Amino acid sequence: SITHLHLDGQGIAELDCVTALPSLSVAYVRSNLLVSLAPFTKLARLAQLHADDNRITSLSDLAPTPSLRTLSLARNRLARVEGLRGATA
């Protein structure tokens, strides 16, 4: 089963297909065209999500899973960081 995903710089605008990877624990999706991280919410084992340099403007559709330890969102279009209810620093 796939546990790591490396899709940096692929021009990807959506990744709904990641929901078919229940064992995914690390995802690198930097430098793409993503506007939403919602599909990653369904991955219970996801521990690291690296989504720097995308077009994300809101985190309202991202509910952190208990296993998520690293969320990297540098150089996106976030005006405010909201929507991470239940997350701990």
C-alpha positions, 0 to 999 in steps of 0.5 A: 500500500502507498504510504508516501506521495510526492507530487511537487510541481505537477500543475495539479489543481485538485487531488480528490483521488487521494481518498483512495489511499487510506494508508497515506501518511506523508504527502508532498504536494508543493508548488501546484495549483491546489485551492483546497485540502479537503480530500486529505481530511479523509485520510486517518493515517496522514501524519505530514502534509506539505502543501507550500506554494499552492493557491490555498485561501482558506482552511475552513474545509480542512479538519485535522485528523488525530495523526496529523503532526506536520502541516506546511502551508508557506507561500499560499494565499491565506489571509487568516488561519482558521478552521483547524478546530481540535489542532494542537501546537 
